[in-house]
C-alpha cells in the first residue's frame, strides 16, 4: 500500500527541537526544510498523524498555541493568507490582461473603424472598406489604401481622403469641399486625332500610353479604372488627367496666303498652338503643313 504523506509547518523558537521530539518517538520526518528562522516545512506519513497528535495535541488545530510550538497543516490558510493570495491572483490576472493587450495590439486584427471629418458618407466609406476586406475582428489587408482612397474620392463633393491604421483602429478621414462640385466626366481620356504624345499627367486612372508614343485617333491615353494589388482585378474610377499632343495637318490652296490662313484658322478652332508652318509647291497649288500642339484634359 502506498505511503501517503502530509505536509506541515512547525513554528516556534528553535523548531528543530520539535522535529527531534517527533523522531525520538520513532515518527519519521521527510523533506524537512527551514523556510524561516522560526519555521520548518516537513512531511510525515499519514499513518503517523495520531502518534504525532499524542505528542503535540495542538496539531489537530490551525494556529492554536497549546505549547511552545505551533503546527499548521499546509493547505489550511488563515484569513490574512487568503487576502495575500487574493492580491497575488489579482496581480497575475492584471499581468495576463496586459500581456493579451500587448499581443493583440501588435497584430493586424481590426477592432474598430473610425470615420472622422465629414461623416455624411460614413456608411458609404464603411461599405467601401468592407468590400476591400476591412472589417472588425478580421486581419487588415495590406496595400489596399490606394484603392479605398480612390473609391471614396469618387463620392460627390469629397476633396480629401486618408485611410490609415493606428494599432487596431482603422481611421478614415474625409473632407468635403465647401464649394459646389462640377459633375465629373466618366470614361477614358481619348485622343481626338492621330498624333505623338508629348507628355501626360494623371492624378486618377490608369496610364495606357507613354510619352513619345504615336497615338491613333480614338485610342485611350488614360483608362477610367485602377488595377488592384493582385494585378488582375479592376475597379472603375473617374479619370483626372491632362495630355499634350503634337499634331500635324496639311492644307492645299491656290495661293500661299490662303493655305496659311486655313492652317491658322483650323488650329485656333481646336484651341491648339502652332509651332511651325512649312510651305511646299504642288501640282494642285500650295501646301501648308502645320505642326501644332494640342492640350486635352479630363476633369482637370
GIWOTA-V239844 format. One record per helix or strand. SS is the DSSP state (H for helix, E for strand). FROM is the first residue (numbers start at 1). LEN is the number of residues. If there is no record, write none. Layout:
BEGIN
<<SS & FROM & LEN> <SS & FROM & LEN>>
END
This chain:
BEGIN
<<E & 5 & 7> <H & 16 & 9> <E & 29 & 8> <E & 39 & 7> <H & 46 & 10> <H & 57 & 4> <E & 70 & 4> <H & 79 & 27> <E & 109 & 1> <E & 112 & 6> <H & 122 & 10> <E & 139 & 1> <H & 145 & 9> <E & 158 & 9> <E & 169 & 8> <E & 189 & 2> <E & 195 & 10> <E & 206 & 2> <E & 214 & 2> <E & 220 & 4> <E & 225 & 3> <E & 234 & 3> <E & 240 & 14> <H & 256 & 15> <E & 273 & 10> <E & 285 & 14>>
END
